[in-house]
Amino acid sequence: MQRQTSERDRDAVLARFAVSRETADRLDRFVATLLKWQATTNLIAPSTIPDLWTRHVADSLQLLAHAGEDATHWVDLGAGGGFPGLPVGCVLAERPGTHIHLVESAGKKAAFLREAARIAGVPATIHAARIEDVGDRVPRPIHIVTARALAPLNRLLHYAEPFLRDGAMALFLKGQDVESELTEATRYWNIGEIELLPSLTDPAARVLRLRDMKLIQPTIRPLPNKRV
């Protein structure tokens, strides 16, 4: 039987972020589209559906507080079920000039992202391609580059480097291993600005904010040619 989201969870998240009525409507349309597609395409873990608004929507929306008022152009790497890019886009759709780029190589998930962005009214471009192939094709400027549960930090920095090189700031949603990932990544990257910020949705998780980085040396082994 298809699990249902909690109305109480939804109301608590909308109140917590004090979104407008129009934004709430966009988020509702996005969530309804996700649940419809979830029946045939695995977009999120089924066990998280009852707490979808906290586990996924709120987890995404917390990035807005760390991005700055002028951050209207975002790119979300390995967008999958649309998190964090589409909830962020639902909020920023009211801000003139907003555009969200969603990168997803899996065809079914890319199709979902197109449909969800259209129904929710999010100004978005879906790049149905491997992350390695789009870095120089996404129009600039890009203010924020995001990723959630995508890859270890060292690999993630390789994916994000074309955008960070051009002045973007990274906001990565990371789990409890983020400090060991940082230790490993700094063997290969010189990162000018790093902040580990508390997560609003998981006491063990962190929001990693960074910018201004350069590759010190290549990784010992080349990155595998892997789809994400």
N, C-alpha and C positions, 0 to 999 in steps of 0.2 A: 504494500500500500504506500502511496506517495506521502511522504511526510509534509507537514504544513509549517509555515513560519508562525512565530508567536506575535500576536497583535500587541501584547504588552512590550515585547522586545522592540518592535518597530516604534511604538510611541516613545519609549525611553530614549532611543537613539535620536529621533527627530527633535525631541526636546533638548537633549544634551548639546546638539550642534546648532540649535535655534535657527533651522532653515526656514526659508519662506514657504508659503503655500504652494507656489509654482515649483520650487525645488522638490518639495515633498511629493508632488504629483509626478515629477520626472523620475524620482527614485522608485516610487511605487510601480511605474510602468516598466522600469528596468528590471526590478525584482520579479514582476509577473512574467516578463519575457524569459528571464533566466529559468524560472521554475517550469515554464512550458517546455523549454528546450532540454532541461535536465532529465525529463522523462525518457529521452532518446539519446542524449549526449552527456557524458560524464563531465560536467563543468566544475562542480564542487563536491566535496565528500558528502554523501547522503546524510551521515550522522550530524553534520553541521547545519542542516536545513532549519530545524526548530529555532536555532540561535543565529540564523543567517544575518540578521541586522547588526548584531554585535560582532560576531565572528568575522564578517566580511565587509559589511557596509561601513560600520564605525571604524574598523581597522583601517579602511581606506581613507575616510574623511579626516582622520587625525593628521594626515600629511599636510592639509591646507594650512594649519597653524604654523608650520615650519617653512612654508614656501615663500611668503612675502606677497604683498598686495599686487605687485606688478607681474607676477608669474602667471601668464595667460597661455603660454605655449608649452605643452607637456608631451613627453614621449614615454609610453609604458612598454617595457620590454617583456616579451613572453606573456601577453595580456590574458590568455586563457579564458577564464570565465568573466573577464572584464574588471578584475580587481588589481590595483586600485583605480585604474584609469577612468572607467565609466562613472562610478559614484563621484569622483572628483569633477568630471565633466558635467554631471547633473547640477552641481553647485555652481560651477564657473560659467555655465551657459548664459547666465544673466549678465556676465561681465563682457563688455564689448571687446572684440578681437580674440576671444578664446578659441583655441583649437587644440584637440587632443589627438595625438598619433598613437595608434595601438598596433604593436608588432606581434604577429602570431603566425607561426608556420603551419599549424594543423588546419587543414581546409575546413572541417566542420566547425571548429571553434572560431575561425575567421568569419565564416558565414553567420554564426550566432552574433558575433560582435557587430557586424554590419546591421543586422536586424535590430539588435538591442539599441544601438546608437540612434537608428532611425526612429524607432518607436518612442524612445525616451527624449528625443529632441536634443541630443548632444552633438555639438559641432565636432565631428571626428573624421579622421581618415584611417582606414584599416589597411595595414601593409601585410598582405598574406605572403610572407617570405621569411627566410632565416634571418635572425638578428644580424649575423655577420655581413649580410648582403644589403642592409638598408641604411647603415650608418651615414653614408655620404649622400643618400638619396632623399632623406627627410629634409624638407625645407627648413632653413633657419630664419629667425632665431628659435632656439629651444631653450627655455628657462629652467625646466625641471625634467630630470630623467628618473623614472621610477622602476622598481621591480619588486615582486613579492613571491617568496618561495620559489625562486628561479634557479639559482646556482650558488656555489661557494663564492665568497667575495672576490678572490683572485680572478676567477673566470668572469664574474660579473663586471669587474673593472675593464676587462678586455672588451666586453660587449658595449659598455657605456663610454669608453674612451673617446670615440669620435665626437660625442656631444659635449663631454666635459672639456675636451680640448678647445671647443669653440665657446666656452664660458658658461655652460649649464652647471647647475647644482644637482647632485644626486640625493634622492631620498629613498633609501632601501629599507623595506620592512624585513627585519632579521630575527632569528630565534635565539635561543639561549647560548648557542655556540659562537656568537658574533665576535667575542673577544679573541678567541683562538683563530678565527678566520682573519681578523685584523692583523694579528701577529704574523700569520703566514703571508698575507697580502703585502705587508710593508717590507718583506724581503725583496720584493720585485717592483714596488711602486713607491715613489716619493710623494706623499699626500700632504698638501699644504694646510688644509683645514679639515679636521675630523671632529665630529660631535656624536656621542652616543646619548640618545634621548629616550626617556622612559616611554613605554607603550601605554596607551590608555585602555587597551583591551586585554592585555596579557602581561602579568607582572614579570614573567621570565623573558619576554621579548623586548626588543629595542628598535627604535627608528635610527638608522645610521644616516647622518647628514655629512656630506663631504664635497669638496671641490678642489680645484687647483692641484692636479696630479700629473706626474710624469713617470714613464716606465724607466726603472733603473737598469734592469737586465731582463732578458726573456726568461720564461719559466724553464725549468730543467727539461721537461718534456713538452713537446708542442701540444696545444689544445686539440683534442679530438674534434673531427668534423661532425659534430653532433647536432641534431635537430632539437629545438627546445620549444 
